[in-house]
Amino acid sequence: MAVVVPLADARLLSLPGRVSREIVGASTGARSVAVRHVTIEPEGPGGPGRGKHVHDGFEEVMIIVSGEGVTECDSGRLPVKPGDTILMPAGERHATRNTGSEPLVMLCFFPVVEVAAGTREFPPESQSGQT
């Protein structure tokens, strides 16, 4: 049966440095996909408020809806803007940061219903770049 999930009804997740709502996943009856709506506020003068994370065993596709930022990953620093789509390979550490003055909003798609089970969060990197 088709389901409409209003963003206001999406499950709010407790994730560092971002407001993430799971629109589609196991809680909505999905069997093979999860979709999240993520908002990242502009960073304060203290710098990054979150570390990278990694998805073991599955890819992530991110579509930038609004705002500006940079995705920092094992592949390098990838500037992102509205309309850009990022394919993040399984096992690659990454974090998207807001480099603009407005909220950065993106939709994240996963080919699994339980994203948390295959995700590991890392602490923010120190000034020396070590984790």
Wavefront OBJ file of the C-alpha trace (Angstrom):
o trace
v 0.000 0.000 0.000
v 1.331 3.471 -0.914
v 2.007 5.793 2.007
v 2.420 9.572 2.239
v 4.674 10.644 5.096
v 4.484 14.366 5.899
v 7.860 15.716 7.009
v 6.269 16.798 10.308
v 5.451 13.122 11.000
v 8.924 11.816 10.186
v 10.830 10.213 13.056
v 13.326 12.647 14.624
v 16.728 11.025 15.124
v 19.295 11.914 17.764
v 22.425 12.473 15.654
v 25.330 14.833 16.390
v 25.623 18.152 14.536
v 22.492 17.848 12.430
v 18.729 17.580 12.578
v 17.838 14.334 10.869
v 14.337 13.005 10.283
v 13.762 9.528 8.933
v 10.960 9.947 6.408
v 11.016 6.368 5.121
v 12.406 3.298 6.844
v 11.355 0.298 8.879
v 8.968 2.460 10.945
v 6.968 3.354 7.817
v 6.856 -0.214 6.505
v 9.706 0.054 3.980
v 11.454 -3.223 3.238
v 14.591 -2.172 1.369
v 15.126 1.606 1.533
v 15.499 4.481 3.984
v 15.206 8.211 3.272
v 16.262 10.974 5.624
v 15.723 14.743 5.557
v 18.795 16.407 7.074
v 19.321 20.029 8.091
v 22.767 21.313 9.053
v 22.930 24.788 10.575
v 25.830 27.178 9.790
v 28.901 26.396 11.890
v 29.837 28.731 14.688
v 33.294 30.230 15.225
v 34.335 27.106 17.169
v 34.488 25.079 13.948
v 33.095 21.619 13.229
v 30.608 20.389 15.771
v 30.589 16.822 14.548
v 32.898 14.114 13.380
v 32.736 11.921 10.331
v 30.704 8.745 10.118
v 30.794 5.641 7.957
v 28.210 3.228 6.585
v 29.496 -0.334 6.606
v 28.146 -2.432 3.763
v 25.923 0.098 1.988
v 26.140 3.284 -0.057
v 24.495 6.629 0.589
v 23.121 9.059 -1.978
v 22.780 12.687 -0.861
v 20.881 15.343 -2.797
v 21.507 18.953 -1.790
v 18.171 20.780 -1.629
v 19.328 24.184 -0.352
v 22.325 25.886 1.207
v 26.052 25.534 0.583
v 28.605 23.234 2.094
v 31.453 20.825 1.729
v 31.459 17.066 2.076
v 34.719 16.014 3.702
v 35.526 12.382 2.990
v 38.353 9.966 2.361
v 38.232 11.100 -1.296
v 38.851 14.763 -0.366
v 36.815 17.937 0.095
v 33.812 18.135 -2.228
v 32.043 21.538 -2.429
v 28.253 21.122 -2.685
v 25.356 23.371 -3.674
v 21.634 22.974 -4.461
v 20.998 20.393 -7.156
v 24.214 18.458 -6.518
v 24.039 14.715 -5.868
v 26.771 12.887 -3.971
v 27.321 9.131 -4.169
v 29.185 8.016 -1.053
v 30.663 4.515 -1.335
v 30.187 2.002 1.461
v 32.971 2.217 4.020
v 34.090 5.780 3.204
v 34.282 8.108 6.216
v 32.432 11.369 5.562
v 30.682 14.417 6.995
v 28.919 17.266 5.233
v 29.485 20.706 6.726
v 27.590 23.942 6.193
v 29.888 26.653 4.792
v 27.146 29.191 4.127
v 24.996 31.499 6.210
v 21.684 29.653 5.693
v 20.726 26.104 6.735
v 22.044 23.345 4.475
v 19.221 20.921 3.635
v 19.648 17.565 1.951
v 17.833 14.306 1.304
v 19.786 11.132 2.032
v 18.887 7.761 0.503
v 20.083 4.352 1.716
v 19.456 0.855 0.240
v 18.639 -0.532 3.711
v 15.804 0.068 6.182
v 17.981 0.046 9.324
v 20.671 2.674 8.686
v 21.823 2.899 12.315
v 22.781 -0.778 12.439
v 25.503 -0.245 9.817
v 26.642 3.265 10.783
v 29.536 4.280 13.031
v 30.056 7.870 14.241
v 33.545 9.244 14.974
v 34.442 12.147 17.285
v 35.306 15.525 15.717
v 38.886 15.743 14.478
v 41.349 17.726 16.543
v 43.244 20.726 15.197
v 46.059 18.356 14.117
v 43.655 16.322 11.978
v 43.867 13.238 14.202
v 40.716 11.461 15.403
l 1 2 3 4 5 6 7 8 9 10 11 12 13 14 15 16 17 18 19 20 21 22 23 24 25 26 27 28 29 30 31 32 33 34 35 36 37 38 39 40 41 42 43 44 45 46 47 48 49 50 51 52 53 54 55 56 57 58 59 60 61 62 63 64 65 66 67 68 69 70 71 72 73 74 75 76 77 78 79 80 81 82 83 84 85 86 87 88 89 90 91 92 93 94 95 96 97 98 99 100 101 102 103 104 105 106 107 108 109 110 111 112 113 114 115 116 117 118 119 120 121 122 123 124 125 126 127 128 129 130 131
